[in-house]
Amino acid sequence: LGRVLVGSGTLLYGTAPSYEKFKAIEVIARIPYQSWEAVAYTLMTRFYSDEERAIRLSKVLPFARLAQDNETMHVVVIAQLTAKHCKVGLIRHTIIPLLFSFVYYWGVWLISMFDRHVAFELNYIFEDHAFHQYSEFIEMNADALKSSKIKSKFLEFYGREAETEFEFFESVRLDELIHRNASVLIVEELKRKALM
């Protein structure tokens, strides 16, 4: 499933990292966190009298909330940068990522209802791919990114400081690494609890 997810993006947007590809990645990257949050609330509604289960379900909520807000910051700022550097098509760069997000949301929602391990492992694969794409992009374009100033009201609103695109993309790359690693830590915790 992870290979299908990453492969679909590669087929549509190519293997090389680009502003256009990052815009699509970030539109989609928020989705698992929104799905996990919805599943947790759905299951808590069903099992609200089981405090232990409610606690287990609630543990993912702070991470899901922070991660989806973080990914929203990424997509808003990257959408501005994409518009500045590239000409983007409505269908390929807006409608397709939104349609993919819709399907991905409900797919992750269903998977999460029955096996949260798989949902978090899938997110690990997606975030790992994003991390490597940003790493490659920074390496390929370091000089140009360092000389390109960035100004974003949303970035300021979010509380993130970056004077250049290089600083911004470095911070985004680090965010993806944090999301990736947090996903695998949650999987390990879920497996440990299952063995108890």
VENLIN-V204806 format. One record per pair of residues at least 12 apart in sequence whose C-alpha atoms are under 6 Angstrom apart, sorted by the first residue. I is the first residue (numbers start at 0). J is the second residue. D is the distance in whole Angstrom. If there is no record, write none. Layout:
BEGIN
i & j & d
I & J & D
I & J & D
END
This chain:
BEGIN
i & j & d
1 & 121 & 6
1 & 124 & 6
16 & 132 & 6
16 & 136 & 6
18 & 81 & 5
22 & 74 & 6
22 & 77 & 6
22 & 78 & 6
23 & 96 & 6
25 & 74 & 5
26 & 74 & 6
27 & 100 & 5
29 & 67 & 5
29 & 70 & 5
30 & 104 & 6
32 & 63 & 5
32 & 67 & 6
34 & 104 & 6
34 & 108 & 5
36 & 60 & 6
39 & 56 & 5
116 & 186 & 5
119 & 182 & 5
123 & 179 & 5
123 & 182 & 6
126 & 175 & 6
126 & 179 & 5
127 & 179 & 6
130 & 172 & 5
130 & 175 & 5
130 & 176 & 6
133 & 172 & 6
144 & 164 & 5
144 & 165 & 5
145 & 163 & 6
145 & 165 & 5
147 & 163 & 6
147 & 164 & 6
148 & 162 & 6
148 & 163 & 4
149 & 162 & 6
149 & 163 & 5
149 & 164 & 6
END
